[in-house]
Amino acid sequence: MASSALLLAPYWAFGFGIDKWLSRLLPGRAARIVAPQVLLAAYALFSIPRHEFRWDMLLGMSALVFAITIALTYANPAQADWRDFLVLALLGISVDLHFFDKAWPVPGLSSMPKLLFVDAALFGYLVIRPIGGIGYDFRPKLPDFRIGLREFLFFTPVAIALGFALSFLHFHKTLASPLWFASGWVFTLFFIAVPEELFFRGLMLNMLERKIGTRNALVVSSLLFGLAHFNKRAAYFNWRYVILACIAGVFYARAWLSTRRILTSSVTHATVDTVWSIWLR
């Protein structure tokens, strides 16, 4: 519980503007480089009492967090440069290939390393090197739901038609209670949709847009979003999942671009995933 709380606290607090307070609290470059290492205490709190501590896991996660903070500390303050895309590559590869899943070797806790890296990315791009326009805000607004659900409705006929044609979707006659659906939706929103939307829309699309324009950035980020799902529900390359995820990425990007808020695209994302997991997986 202490380990989870240590990682959830900054994840939640950044959504309510704690980055401004941290910027004042940690004005020096050295302090900002060292501060994210506190996140590693979550691993120690979990692993030491269970006698599962591993130096390779600790040093690997510490090195990755340190590389992120160093790269962003010396990145071009005026525009995205190669260091930003190196950071995205390090984060994406580490999470997608599950390098650190064994740090929390308990069923249901494999997302803890991802949460740690989300916290590090938030600190990096909101405190060390604020790029603006990310839209990481947990204070909901009506357009978040109106536009988020609109993009879900736009994507639904495309997903159903193509999903069944590719034998990716399979209808399940399940009567999910409103409580079951709501709880699954909230869990998916905060632990799947928001982290992925932060990475692919708030950071990747945001920075690519300034380099190659909105349309090209939408296409590139959606393609990479789809490719990031190549190993989901398959031993090798799940091309059906990749195709559907690429198309879904377009609608998630449209939602984010409409408000420049991660919560908007996360509403679309969470609704798609929840409907799929209950009735169409």
Backbone bond lengths (Angstrom), bond angles and torsions (degrees), N, CA, C in turn:
res aa  C-N    CA-C-N  psi(-1)  N-CA   C-N-CA  omega(-1)  CA-C   N-CA-C  phi
1 M - - - 1.461 - - 1.531 111.51 -
2 A 1.346 115.82 -40.91 1.463 119.41 179.00 1.519 110.81 -66.30
3 S 1.329 115.75 -39.55 1.464 120.43 178.93 1.520 110.74 -62.55
4 S 1.329 116.82 -46.37 1.464 120.98 179.48 1.523 111.19 -63.90
5 A 1.335 115.94 -41.76 1.467 120.26 -178.19 1.520 111.11 -62.77
6 L 1.335 116.97 -37.97 1.454 120.40 -178.27 1.528 111.68 -65.41
7 L 1.329 117.18 -30.79 1.459 120.38 178.88 1.524 112.37 -88.70
8 L 1.322 116.59 -32.20 1.458 119.71 -179.58 1.529 112.25 -75.48
9 A 1.318 116.96 -29.97 1.468 120.04 -176.50 1.527 112.40 -59.67
10 P 1.345 120.27 -52.86 1.468 118.57 178.47 1.527 112.59 -68.13
11 Y 1.329 116.74 -35.62 1.469 120.98 178.22 1.529 110.04 -56.42
12 W 1.332 116.54 -43.51 1.456 122.35 179.46 1.532 110.76 -75.61
13 A 1.344 116.99 -45.69 1.466 121.25 -173.99 1.527 112.68 -65.38
14 F 1.325 117.94 -34.87 1.471 119.69 177.59 1.529 110.76 -61.64
15 G 1.314 116.50 -27.34 1.459 120.49 177.90 1.506 113.71 -73.23
16 F 1.336 116.51 -6.96 1.461 121.03 179.15 1.528 111.73 -123.37
17 G 1.345 116.67 20.59 1.455 120.81 170.38 1.508 117.59 88.82
18 I 1.344 118.35 20.54 1.457 119.18 -179.92 1.528 112.30 -66.92
19 D 1.331 117.16 -17.67 1.465 120.09 -179.90 1.532 111.83 -59.70
20 K 1.318 117.11 -34.20 1.470 119.90 179.49 1.524 110.44 -66.31
21 W 1.333 116.57 -40.66 1.460 120.62 178.11 1.523 110.95 -66.86
22 L 1.339 117.10 -41.67 1.461 120.64 179.18 1.526 111.72 -65.15
23 S 1.313 116.76 -34.63 1.466 120.13 178.34 1.521 111.56 -63.03
24 R 1.329 115.46 -36.45 1.473 119.22 177.14 1.522 111.52 -76.80
25 L 1.336 116.45 -35.73 1.462 120.83 -177.89 1.527 111.89 -71.34
26 L 1.335 116.38 -33.69 1.472 121.34 -175.97 1.527 109.73 -120.46
27 P 1.319 117.51 73.62 1.471 119.30 -176.61 1.521 113.85 -75.56
28 G 1.329 117.90 -24.58 1.452 120.90 -175.14 1.520 113.31 -84.39
29 R 1.326 116.16 151.26 1.465 121.48 -179.69 1.522 111.54 -63.72
30 A 1.328 117.67 -43.99 1.467 121.09 -177.61 1.521 111.39 -62.19
31 A 1.331 116.98 -42.71 1.463 120.76 -179.70 1.521 111.20 -62.97
32 R 1.305 116.97 -37.95 1.470 120.10 -178.96 1.526 111.83 -72.63
33 I 1.313 116.74 -28.54 1.462 119.68 177.38 1.521 110.60 -72.93
34 V 1.328 116.27 -39.23 1.463 120.72 -175.93 1.529 112.19 -80.63
35 A 1.330 117.96 -34.46 1.467 121.96 -171.59 1.534 114.63 -52.32
36 P 1.338 121.22 -44.09 1.470 119.84 -177.83 1.527 114.12 -63.70
37 Q 1.338 117.68 -16.78 1.464 119.32 178.39 1.532 111.35 -64.88
38 V 1.335 117.04 -19.27 1.468 120.72 176.43 1.523 110.56 -57.80
39 L 1.324 117.03 -28.72 1.458 120.73 -179.48 1.525 111.99 -59.59
40 L 1.328 116.69 -27.47 1.469 120.20 -178.45 1.522 111.93 -67.61
41 A 1.324 117.00 -17.20 1.466 119.82 176.20 1.522 110.95 -60.55
42 A 1.334 116.86 -27.46 1.468 120.27 178.82 1.526 110.70 -62.03
43 Y 1.333 116.11 -37.74 1.471 119.24 177.82 1.520 110.93 -68.51
44 A 1.325 117.23 -43.52 1.465 120.56 178.90 1.522 111.38 -61.76
45 L 1.325 116.76 -43.29 1.465 120.78 -179.89 1.521 112.08 -61.02
46 F 1.321 115.63 -32.23 1.464 119.59 -179.31 1.530 112.04 -83.02
47 S 1.321 116.26 -47.91 1.464 120.66 -167.53 1.526 114.99 -83.23
48 I 1.323 118.47 -35.59 1.462 119.88 -175.24 1.524 112.71 -65.36
49 P 1.349 119.34 -49.02 1.472 118.15 178.55 1.532 113.37 -62.90
50 R 1.339 116.73 -25.58 1.467 120.78 -179.28 1.522 112.06 -90.14
51 H 1.347 117.30 -0.70 1.467 122.71 -177.97 1.530 111.38 59.91
52 E 1.323 115.64 38.60 1.470 121.18 -179.67 1.530 111.49 -122.68
53 F 1.314 116.60 17.12 1.463 120.23 -178.66 1.531 110.25 -65.98
54 R 1.352 115.34 135.69 1.462 121.59 177.86 1.518 109.50 -131.77
55 W 1.328 114.81 124.75 1.460 119.07 -179.31 1.515 112.07 -63.69
56 D 1.343 117.49 -34.93 1.463 119.31 -178.05 1.525 110.94 -65.14
57 M 1.344 116.81 -37.11 1.456 120.17 178.00 1.530 110.26 -67.60
58 L 1.340 116.82 -46.38 1.459 120.84 -178.63 1.520 111.19 -62.12
59 L 1.324 116.92 -49.51 1.468 120.44 -177.04 1.520 111.07 -67.72
60 G 1.329 117.24 -35.93 1.460 119.94 179.08 1.521 111.94 -65.49
61 M 1.334 117.14 -46.92 1.460 120.28 178.96 1.525 111.04 -66.46
62 S 1.335 116.24 -39.68 1.460 120.16 178.76 1.528 110.86 -62.83
63 A 1.333 116.87 -43.20 1.465 120.68 179.97 1.522 111.17 -63.76
64 L 1.333 116.69 -39.14 1.461 119.75 -179.61 1.528 110.91 -67.27
65 V 1.336 117.11 -43.56 1.465 120.54 178.05 1.527 110.04 -63.45
66 F 1.324 116.68 -41.70 1.469 121.12 179.27 1.526 110.54 -63.52
67 A 1.332 117.45 -42.74 1.473 121.08 179.27 1.524 110.72 -61.62
68 I 1.327 116.85 -39.60 1.465 120.73 178.94 1.519 110.87 -63.57
69 T 1.330 116.48 -47.80 1.458 119.47 -177.14 1.526 112.04 -67.38
70 I 1.327 117.44 -39.26 1.468 120.38 178.42 1.523 110.20 -65.06
71 A 1.334 116.88 -46.36 1.467 120.47 -178.53 1.521 111.21 -60.20
72 L 1.320 117.31 -43.51 1.462 120.23 -177.84 1.524 111.90 -75.11
73 T 1.318 117.28 -27.86 1.462 120.27 177.24 1.524 111.36 -63.95
74 Y 1.320 115.83 -36.47 1.470 119.96 -176.48 1.524 112.94 -107.03
75 A 1.329 117.42 12.79 1.467 120.38 177.51 1.528 110.36 -72.83
76 N 1.309 115.44 161.68 1.463 121.62 178.70 1.534 108.81 -63.04
77 P 1.326 118.88 117.57 1.467 120.26 -177.09 1.520 113.56 -70.32
78 A 1.323 117.34 -16.90 1.462 120.69 -174.95 1.521 112.94 -89.59
79 Q 1.324 117.39 -30.04 1.455 119.91 -177.00 1.525 110.12 -157.65
80 A 1.336 115.97 163.65 1.460 120.93 178.54 1.521 109.86 -64.16
81 D 1.321 116.82 136.74 1.460 120.10 177.00 1.526 109.54 -131.38
82 W 1.323 117.21 -169.33 1.460 121.44 -174.46 1.522 112.32 -61.54
83 R 1.323 117.44 -26.63 1.457 120.07 179.71 1.530 111.27 -66.48
84 D 1.325 116.20 -36.82 1.465 119.59 178.45 1.522 111.01 -64.03
85 F 1.306 116.38 -42.84 1.461 119.30 -178.30 1.524 111.26 -75.04
86 L 1.339 117.33 -26.01 1.461 120.49 171.13 1.527 109.68 -65.07
87 V 1.331 116.85 -43.72 1.461 121.01 178.34 1.527 110.52 -59.91
88 L 1.334 117.12 -45.92 1.463 120.35 179.33 1.524 110.78 -62.16
89 A 1.339 117.05 -39.27 1.463 120.52 179.24 1.527 111.08 -65.34
90 L 1.328 116.98 -43.97 1.463 120.54 179.35 1.521 111.22 -61.79
91 L 1.323 116.33 -44.89 1.458 120.54 179.76 1.529 111.34 -65.60
92 G 1.332 115.69 -49.36 1.456 120.19 -176.03 1.516 112.74 -62.42
93 I 1.328 117.11 -46.09 1.465 120.96 -178.24 1.524 110.72 -66.68
94 S 1.326 117.48 -42.80 1.462 120.83 -178.14 1.527 111.71 -62.67
95 V 1.335 116.02 -41.23 1.464 119.62 -179.21 1.521 110.99 -76.71
96 D 1.332 116.85 -45.32 1.463 120.25 -174.36 1.519 112.33 -67.62
97 L 1.322 117.65 -33.34 1.460 120.70 -179.89 1.527 112.48 -95.62
98 H 1.327 116.77 5.92 1.472 122.45 171.03 1.526 112.67 58.84
99 F 1.326 116.64 42.31 1.455 120.50 -177.95 1.533 113.05 -60.35
100 F 1.331 116.40 -33.35 1.465 119.14 -171.70 1.525 113.49 -116.85
101 D 1.313 117.68 18.81 1.461 120.24 179.27 1.531 111.85 -60.59
102 K 1.335 117.12 -30.39 1.463 120.48 -177.66 1.524 112.65 -74.19
103 A 1.332 117.32 -6.27 1.460 119.19 176.52 1.522 110.87 -67.09
104 W 1.324 116.99 -33.23 1.466 122.65 175.65 1.534 107.13 -120.72
105 P 1.332 117.99 76.25 1.472 121.40 -171.67 1.520 113.51 -79.34
106 V 1.304 115.84 56.74 1.463 121.81 179.49 1.526 107.86 -131.93
107 P 1.325 118.79 131.94 1.468 120.28 178.17 1.526 111.31 -53.98
108 G 1.334 114.97 131.61 1.449 120.21 179.99 1.509 114.28 94.93
109 L 1.345 117.65 -11.77 1.462 120.70 -179.05 1.528 112.82 -111.69
110 S 1.312 116.89 13.25 1.465 119.57 -178.74 1.525 112.16 -67.68
111 S 1.341 117.17 -15.56 1.464 119.91 179.62 1.526 112.60 -83.63
112 M 1.321 118.31 -4.87 1.459 120.46 -177.57 1.528 112.83 -61.63
113 P 1.335 120.33 -44.94 1.473 118.97 176.58 1.529 111.87 -59.61
114 K 1.327 116.48 -38.71 1.465 119.37 178.18 1.521 110.40 -61.80
115 L 1.308 116.79 -40.63 1.460 120.52 179.14 1.528 110.93 -64.96
116 L 1.326 116.22 -38.11 1.467 120.28 177.31 1.526 110.76 -61.29
117 F 1.338 116.10 -43.77 1.464 119.64 -178.91 1.528 112.08 -72.94
118 V 1.328 117.19 -29.23 1.465 120.35 173.24 1.523 109.47 -62.60
119 D 1.337 116.51 -44.91 1.468 120.40 177.69 1.525 110.88 -60.01
120 A 1.337 116.47 -42.87 1.466 120.13 179.96 1.524 111.04 -64.16
121 A 1.345 116.63 -40.70 1.466 120.33 178.94 1.523 111.09 -66.06
122 L 1.318 116.69 -40.59 1.465 120.16 178.42 1.523 110.80 -63.08
123 F 1.327 117.10 -44.30 1.456 120.33 177.64 1.528 110.25 -62.09
124 G 1.335 115.74 -40.99 1.456 119.63 -178.65 1.514 113.50 -64.51
125 Y 1.344 116.16 -44.54 1.465 119.07 -172.77 1.529 113.94 -96.54
126 L 1.336 117.17 -5.10 1.461 119.22 175.39 1.526 112.55 -110.81
127 V 1.337 117.12 -24.20 1.462 120.69 -176.89 1.524 111.48 -114.71
128 I 1.338 117.12 -55.36 1.472 119.93 -176.32 1.519 110.92 -69.10
129 R 1.311 116.35 -49.85 1.467 120.74 -176.59 1.528 109.71 -139.45
130 P 1.307 117.55 78.53 1.471 120.13 -179.14 1.530 111.16 -63.70
131 I 1.328 116.12 121.98 1.467 119.08 -179.95 1.525 111.51 -99.96
132 G 1.322 117.43 -14.63 1.457 120.14 178.51 1.517 112.88 75.12
133 G 1.306 116.11 153.46 1.458 121.06 173.79 1.511 115.42 78.00
134 I 1.340 118.45 7.22 1.466 120.14 -179.53 1.523 110.57 -68.69
135 G 1.319 116.46 -43.21 1.459 120.42 178.93 1.506 114.03 80.24
136 Y 1.331 116.78 30.35 1.460 120.20 178.73 1.519 108.46 -83.93
137 D 1.325 116.16 101.62 1.458 121.22 -173.06 1.523 108.58 -153.33
138 F 1.341 116.01 121.78 1.458 120.42 -179.41 1.524 112.90 -92.98
139 R 1.321 117.27 10.22 1.461 120.14 175.84 1.524 107.83 -91.59
140 P 1.340 117.85 100.82 1.464 121.09 -170.95 1.518 113.40 -67.05
141 K 1.327 113.89 148.49 1.457 122.02 174.48 1.521 108.33 -126.81
142 L 1.315 116.15 155.39 1.465 120.12 -177.92 1.527 112.96 -54.70
143 P 1.351 120.04 -43.18 1.465 119.32 179.10 1.531 114.07 -60.31
144 D 1.333 118.10 -25.23 1.463 119.80 177.24 1.519 110.29 -57.45
145 F 1.325 116.68 -42.89 1.461 121.18 -178.37 1.530 111.75 -83.78
146 R 1.318 116.49 -40.11 1.462 119.55 -179.05 1.531 111.11 -62.84
147 I 1.324 116.92 -49.11 1.467 120.90 -178.58 1.526 110.90 -76.87
148 G 1.339 116.37 -38.16 1.461 119.16 179.18 1.515 112.12 -60.77
149 L 1.327 117.01 -44.51 1.468 120.55 178.85 1.521 111.47 -73.47
150 R 1.332 117.43 -30.67 1.466 120.32 175.80 1.527 110.69 -60.84
151 E 1.315 117.03 -46.04 1.468 120.15 -179.92 1.527 111.07 -67.87
152 F 1.334 117.18 -31.55 1.465 119.89 173.78 1.525 110.34 -62.11
153 L 1.330 116.74 -43.96 1.471 120.30 179.62 1.514 111.70 -66.48
154 F 1.321 117.60 -35.80 1.462 120.82 177.44 1.529 110.94 -66.63
155 F 1.334 116.48 -38.27 1.465 120.57 -177.52 1.522 112.45 -76.81
156 T 1.329 117.61 -28.37 1.463 121.45 -172.03 1.527 114.16 -55.06
157 P 1.352 121.21 -52.27 1.472 118.67 -178.63 1.530 112.68 -63.52
158 V 1.320 117.06 -35.23 1.466 120.47 177.70 1.524 109.85 -64.36
159 A 1.336 116.18 -47.26 1.462 120.93 -177.80 1.522 111.66 -64.22
160 I 1.329 116.59 -42.28 1.466 119.86 -178.57 1.523 111.06 -66.52
161 A 1.322 116.19 -47.73 1.466 119.75 -178.40 1.527 111.28 -61.83
162 L 1.320 116.46 -50.49 1.467 119.95 -177.45 1.526 111.40 -73.50
163 G 1.335 116.42 -38.26 1.463 120.11 -178.14 1.515 112.83 -61.72
164 F 1.338 117.40 -43.57 1.459 119.85 178.65 1.526 110.92 -74.01
165 A 1.334 117.42 -34.20 1.466 120.46 178.30 1.528 110.95 -63.39
166 L 1.335 116.64 -34.27 1.470 121.34 -179.78 1.520 112.61 -90.93
167 S 1.336 117.05 2.19 1.473 122.72 -176.79 1.524 111.46 59.25
168 F 1.325 115.44 31.54 1.464 120.44 176.26 1.520 110.73 -89.79
169 L 1.323 116.62 -34.84 1.458 121.62 179.53 1.521 110.52 -99.15
170 H 1.317 116.05 144.98 1.460 122.34 178.24 1.526 107.48 -140.09
171 F 1.311 115.96 120.15 1.460 119.67 -174.46 1.522 111.05 -73.37
172 H 1.344 116.15 133.95 1.464 122.07 176.84 1.525 108.54 -118.33
173 K 1.318 115.71 125.74 1.466 120.49 179.94 1.523 109.00 -80.49
174 T 1.293 115.29 77.26 1.467 121.83 -177.74 1.522 109.75 -114.68
175 L 1.299 115.74 131.72 1.456 120.08 175.56 1.528 108.59 -96.71
176 A 1.317 115.89 94.33 1.460 120.06 179.73 1.523 109.54 -83.60
177 S 1.314 116.83 130.73 1.453 120.12 177.68 1.523 109.10 -69.86
178 P 1.333 117.69 156.12 1.470 120.00 177.24 1.529 112.23 -56.42
179 L 1.330 117.27 -36.96 1.466 120.62 179.52 1.521 110.89 -66.53
180 W 1.334 116.49 -41.05 1.462 121.61 178.78 1.526 109.61 -62.27
181 F 1.327 115.91 -48.03 1.464 119.36 -179.87 1.528 110.92 -63.20
182 A 1.330 117.19 -45.24 1.466 121.37 -177.12 1.525 111.14 -63.42
183 S 1.325 117.26 -44.30 1.461 119.77 -179.53 1.525 110.91 -65.88
184 G 1.332 116.65 -40.43 1.466 119.75 177.44 1.517 111.61 -65.39
185 W 1.332 116.17 -37.50 1.465 120.76 -179.85 1.526 111.06 -66.54
186 V 1.326 117.38 -44.47 1.467 121.11 -179.41 1.528 110.41 -64.53
187 F 1.343 116.60 -44.31 1.468 120.11 178.38 1.531 110.32 -60.50
188 T 1.331 116.36 -46.13 1.461 120.41 -179.52 1.522 111.10 -63.87
189 L 1.318 116.97 -39.22 1.458 121.33 -179.51 1.523 111.11 -58.12
190 F 1.326 116.94 -51.72 1.459 120.50 -171.31 1.519 113.97 -83.40
191 F 1.332 118.34 -28.78 1.459 119.05 -173.65 1.527 114.29 -108.05
192 I 1.322 117.25 -10.38 1.468 119.86 176.99 1.523 110.46 -123.69
193 A 1.327 116.31 -55.61 1.466 119.75 -173.14 1.526 113.21 -66.87
194 V 1.322 118.17 -51.91 1.463 120.27 -176.32 1.528 112.11 -60.73
195 P 1.356 120.29 -48.21 1.468 118.63 177.66 1.526 113.45 -58.37
196 E 1.335 117.08 -42.28 1.463 119.45 -179.19 1.523 111.61 -70.72
197 E 1.323 116.48 -37.46 1.464 119.11 178.49 1.527 111.30 -69.47
198 L 1.319 117.09 -35.20 1.469 119.81 174.42 1.517 109.99 -58.91
199 F 1.310 116.93 -46.66 1.459 121.05 -176.20 1.528 112.12 -69.56
200 F 1.343 116.77 -52.57 1.463 119.81 -170.50 1.529 114.12 -84.88
201 R 1.320 117.55 -30.77 1.460 119.01 179.83 1.521 111.87 -104.54
202 G 1.335 117.95 -55.31 1.455 120.42 -176.30 1.513 113.97 -62.12
203 L 1.347 116.69 -33.94 1.462 120.33 -179.21 1.534 111.60 -105.17
204 M 1.326 117.46 -61.84 1.462 120.07 -173.25 1.524 112.67 -63.72
205 L 1.322 117.83 -56.62 1.463 120.88 -179.58 1.522 110.45 -61.36
206 N 1.300 116.35 -41.03 1.458 122.82 179.61 1.524 111.29 -56.53
207 M 1.327 116.73 -48.85 1.464 120.27 -177.31 1.525 112.44 -77.62
208 L 1.335 116.71 -37.66 1.463 119.21 177.95 1.523 111.67 -64.01
209 E 1.323 116.26 -36.35 1.460 120.52 -179.53 1.526 111.18 -57.89
210 R 1.319 117.04 -36.53 1.465 120.85 -179.22 1.522 112.13 -74.69
211 K 1.325 115.87 -18.00 1.466 120.95 -179.29 1.523 112.69 -95.44
212 I 1.349 116.76 -44.17 1.463 119.74 -169.99 1.528 113.39 -125.49
213 G 1.321 118.39 5.90 1.455 120.83 178.80 1.521 112.27 92.38
214 T 1.315 115.58 161.49 1.461 120.79 -173.25 1.518 113.18 -64.49
215 R 1.330 117.21 -48.64 1.472 119.44 -175.64 1.520 111.57 -63.68
216 N 1.312 116.88 -47.18 1.465 120.13 179.98 1.523 111.28 -64.80
217 A 1.332 115.78 -39.21 1.463 119.59 179.13 1.524 111.20 -64.55
218 L 1.342 116.11 -38.80 1.466 120.31 177.52 1.530 110.42 -61.20
219 V 1.327 116.30 -45.39 1.470 120.45 -178.40 1.525 110.86 -65.39
220 V 1.317 117.18 -48.83 1.466 120.99 -176.99 1.524 110.99 -63.40
221 S 1.328 117.43 -47.27 1.462 119.95 -178.55 1.521 111.73 -65.38
222 S 1.335 117.57 -34.54 1.465 120.64 178.46 1.526 111.23 -69.98
223 L 1.328 116.45 -38.76 1.468 119.93 176.54 1.525 110.94 -63.81
224 L 1.315 116.53 -44.04 1.469 119.95 179.44 1.526 111.12 -67.38
225 F 1.326 116.42 -34.71 1.463 120.25 175.99 1.527 109.59 -62.18
226 G 1.320 116.67 -44.08 1.457 119.68 177.98 1.515 112.30 -63.70
227 L 1.329 116.94 -44.85 1.465 120.58 -178.74 1.527 111.81 -65.28
228 A 1.328 117.05 -27.54 1.462 120.22 178.30 1.527 111.89 -65.62
229 H 1.335 117.18 -13.40 1.456 121.11 179.67 1.531 112.19 -101.19
230 F 1.321 117.34 17.06 1.469 120.38 -174.35 1.530 112.37 -63.12
231 N 1.325 117.66 -29.70 1.465 120.34 -175.97 1.519 113.22 -105.17
232 K 1.323 117.13 17.20 1.467 120.24 179.25 1.531 109.96 -85.80
233 R 1.313 115.58 129.29 1.479 122.46 177.49 1.524 112.06 57.83
234 A 1.339 117.90 31.70 1.457 121.37 178.90 1.518 109.01 -159.09
235 A 1.323 115.88 151.92 1.459 120.41 179.66 1.522 110.85 -75.98
236 Y 1.340 116.48 -30.33 1.452 119.57 -176.42 1.535 110.50 -122.84
237 F 1.328 116.90 -109.43 1.466 120.38 -174.63 1.520 108.77 -111.07
238 N 1.327 115.77 111.93 1.470 121.43 -179.18 1.535 108.12 -91.17
239 W 1.321 116.12 86.16 1.465 120.72 -173.45 1.530 111.98 -67.27
240 R 1.321 117.54 -29.98 1.469 119.46 177.75 1.527 110.19 -65.32
241 Y 1.313 115.62 -44.84 1.464 120.42 179.06 1.526 110.28 -62.10
242 V 1.322 116.05 -41.76 1.473 120.71 -179.52 1.526 110.85 -60.29
243 I 1.322 116.98 -45.66 1.471 120.77 -178.65 1.526 110.82 -62.31
244 L 1.336 116.93 -49.35 1.466 119.90 -179.30 1.530 111.06 -64.31
245 A 1.330 116.79 -38.31 1.466 119.92 -179.64 1.525 111.22 -68.74
246 C 1.327 117.61 -36.68 1.471 120.49 176.34 1.530 110.59 -59.31
247 I 1.333 115.47 -46.60 1.464 119.82 -179.38 1.523 110.25 -67.62
248 A 1.324 117.46 -41.76 1.458 120.32 177.09 1.523 110.72 -58.77
249 G 1.351 115.89 -38.49 1.454 120.52 179.86 1.517 113.05 -58.56
250 V 1.330 116.44 -32.14 1.470 120.60 178.25 1.527 110.10 -63.58
251 F 1.321 116.63 -44.54 1.460 120.47 -178.21 1.528 111.62 -72.88
252 Y 1.343 116.62 -34.79 1.465 118.99 174.76 1.529 109.95 -64.26
253 A 1.328 115.75 -40.02 1.466 119.69 179.30 1.530 110.90 -66.12
254 R 1.326 116.83 -40.36 1.465 120.18 177.39 1.525 110.67 -59.75
255 A 1.335 116.14 -40.96 1.461 119.73 179.15 1.527 110.80 -63.75
256 W 1.331 116.65 -45.90 1.470 119.79 -179.83 1.524 111.42 -64.49
257 L 1.308 117.26 -42.11 1.461 120.91 -178.74 1.535 111.79 -65.85
258 S 1.321 116.38 -26.81 1.470 119.34 -178.60 1.522 112.54 -68.57
259 T 1.323 116.81 -33.03 1.476 120.08 -176.95 1.516 113.51 -124.95
260 R 1.355 116.43 -14.02 1.467 122.15 -173.32 1.523 110.27 59.41
261 R 1.320 115.99 38.29 1.465 121.83 179.22 1.528 109.20 -131.43
262 I 1.328 115.08 130.65 1.459 120.13 -179.17 1.518 111.48 -65.24
263 L 1.325 117.44 -32.03 1.458 120.04 -179.40 1.527 111.14 -62.25
264 T 1.328 117.50 -31.74 1.468 120.53 -179.99 1.520 110.88 -65.49
265 S 1.328 116.70 -53.27 1.468 119.25 -179.57 1.524 111.05 -68.17
266 S 1.333 116.99 -27.50 1.467 119.84 178.11 1.525 111.45 -68.82
267 V 1.327 117.45 -32.01 1.466 120.48 175.38 1.527 109.70 -62.73
268 T 1.331 116.70 -46.27 1.469 120.40 176.35 1.519 110.20 -59.52
269 H 1.309 116.07 -50.79 1.463 123.23 -176.47 1.525 111.31 -59.79
270 A 1.324 116.91 -49.27 1.462 120.62 -177.93 1.523 111.88 -64.95
271 T 1.332 117.25 -37.03 1.460 120.05 -180.00 1.518 110.73 -68.49
272 V 1.323 117.25 -42.61 1.470 121.26 176.48 1.525 110.20 -58.83
273 D 1.316 116.94 -50.28 1.465 120.73 -176.34 1.527 112.31 -65.68
274 T 1.326 117.26 -37.71 1.465 120.02 -177.87 1.523 111.18 -70.53
275 V 1.329 117.06 -44.31 1.472 120.60 177.21 1.520 110.11 -61.60
276 W 1.324 115.91 -42.65 1.463 120.25 179.82 1.527 110.93 -63.07
277 S 1.324 117.63 -46.86 1.463 120.55 -174.51 1.521 112.13 -67.63
278 I 1.327 117.79 -29.41 1.470 119.77 -177.59 1.528 111.56 -88.99
279 W 1.318 118.34 -44.83 1.468 120.25 -170.79 1.534 115.73 -113.05
280 L 1.314 119.18 -17.85 1.458 118.19 -169.24 1.523 114.72 -128.05
281 R 1.312 119.00 0.17 1.476 119.12 -178.66 1.525 110.47 -72.99
